[in-house]
Amino acid sequence: MFDMTPERFKAMIRDRSFTSEEVIAFTGVDKFTFRNWLKRGVVEMGEKHRLGRWLFSPVDMIRVSAMVDLVENIGMSPSAASGLCDEVVKLLDTFVEASIANRKEGVRTSPLLAPLDHYLIVAIVAKDKVSYRHAIRQGDLIVFGDEEKQDAGLLMLRVTHVVLAAGLIIDDMLEKVKAALDERKA
């Protein structure tokens, strides 16, 4: 997708060069909702430029896109969704770090076991605690990444589980970021 080294990619996804208007356009978040999240500090993202304007990175846009899915499509509260969005960013960071390690060892293949868009994050909600498990979608199964390699049918997940298609969100947002950066160059 991006023709750059993993180290340069790591810096690029944290570079805050996108405006609020661009984040709103790329993620589909309602502008009033977005401004409310910023004002209340619901999601740790963005920073104010010395001139007072907010600037955002591609990672911030991935976080907002995940928040939109969780709040609008699943009905989670923004504060509850925030923790799950951090897991999406951790997935991307894990991929980048594995890519850097592969490159140092002379391996040029992807560090992912499956295409990025197959990666899921499952939030397991107990009374006052939420835990997260990373998984891969294989047809109608969800395969968890722990030692037990437990399989769970998609329909077997209970109401206490929230499944977020983290890889799809990352893929989609990075495509939009690439298009925006290419447009800026033109």
N, C-alpha and C positions, 0 to 999 in steps of 0.2 A: 504494500500500500504506500508506504513512505520509503523513498530511496535514500536512506541514511543509516548510519551506524546505530546500534542500540543505545550507545552513550549519548549521541546527539538527539535521538528520539526521546530519551529520558528527560533531557533538558527542555526539549520542545513542548512536551506535554505539560510541563510545569510553568512555561513562559506565559505570563499574564499580558496578553495583547488584544483580547477580545472585549468589546463593549457590552453593556447591559442589553442593548438593542440586538446585538448579534446572538447573545445567549438566548434571548426570548425567541428570536426567529428560528434558531437551530433546534431548540429543545421543545418548542410548542407550549412552554409554560405561560400562563396568564401573567401579564405584566404587573398587575396589582398583587397577585399571589407572590410573585418573585420578589418584588420590593418589600413585601411584608416579611418574607423569609430572611431577607438581608437585614432589615431593621431589627427584627427580633433575634437574630443570630441563630436561627434554627439549624442552619448548615454552615460549617466552617468553610468559607470559600471567598475568593476574591480579595482584593485589597484596593484601597483608595489611592488613586494617583495623586501626585502632589498638587494637581489642579482641582482635586475634589471629585473627579469622575472615578467610578468603579471600573476595574479591569479584571478579566477572568482568564483562566487557562483552559486548555482542553480537558484537563482533569475536573475542573469546576463544572464544565458543561456536561461531562459524563455523570457527575453527581446530581446535577439538576434534572437531567433526563430520567435518571433512576427515580428521583423523588416524584416526578410527574407520574410515572407509571404506578408507583406505590400509593400515592395519595389519591389520584383520580380514578385509577382502575381497580385498586384493591380496597381503598377506603381507610388506609392507615393514617394515623395522625402524623403530621410532619416531623414531630420530635422522635416518634418511634421509627419512622422511615429513615431518619438520618443515620442511625447506626448501620442499617442494612446497606445504605449507599457507600459507607466507608468500606464495606466488604467488597463492593464492586471495584473500588479504587485499589484495594489490596490485591485483587486478582490481576489487574493491569500491571501493578508494580512487580508482582511475582513473575509475570511473563517477561517483563523487561529485564529483571535481574537474571532470570534463567537464560535469556538471549545473550546478555553480556558474558555470563559464565561460559556458554557454548562457544561464543566467539573467541574467548581467551584460550579455550582448549582446541581451537581449530575446527569446531563442528559448525557447519553452515545450515543445518536443518532447524526447523521450528522446535522449541522446547515443549510445545503443547502435545498432549496425548491425543487430542481430537481438535477439529476446527474450533476456533474461538467462539463462534456463535452457538456451540453445543454446551458451553459452560453455564452452569446455574449456581445460584446461591440459595440455600434453603434455610430460612429462619425458623427455628423451633421455639415456639412461644410457650413458656410455662407461666405459672401465676405471676411472678414478679421478675422473671429472668428470661432473656432471649439469648439463645446460642445459635451460632452459624456453622453450617457445614457446606463445603464446596462439593459439587457433583458435576457429572457429565450426563447429558441426555443421549441415550442410545435407543432410537425408535420410541417405543412406549415405556421404556425403563429409565429410571434415574439411578446412576451408579455413583455411589459415594466414594470419596477419595481416601477413606481411612483404611487401616490394616484389614478390617473385616470385609471390605469390598461388598457392602450390603447393597442389594438391589431393591428398589421399591417401585412398584407400578405407579404411573402418574396418578391414577385414580385412587390409590391406596393412601395417599397423603391426607392426613386429617385436617380439619378446619384450623387446628393450632399451628399448621405449617404454612409459611408464605414462601412461594417459589418465585424468584426473580431471574429472568433471563439475562444475566449479567453480560455474557459474551455478545448477545445481540445488541445490547445498549452500547457497549464499547465499540463494536464494529460500526454501528450506525453513526455514532458521534464522530469517530475518527474519519469516516468517509466525508462527513460534512466539514470537518476541520481541514482536511486535505483540499477539498474543493474551495474553501474560503482562502486558504493560503495560496493556492494556484491562481485564484482570481486576483489577489493582491499583487502577485508577481507580474501579471499581464498588463 
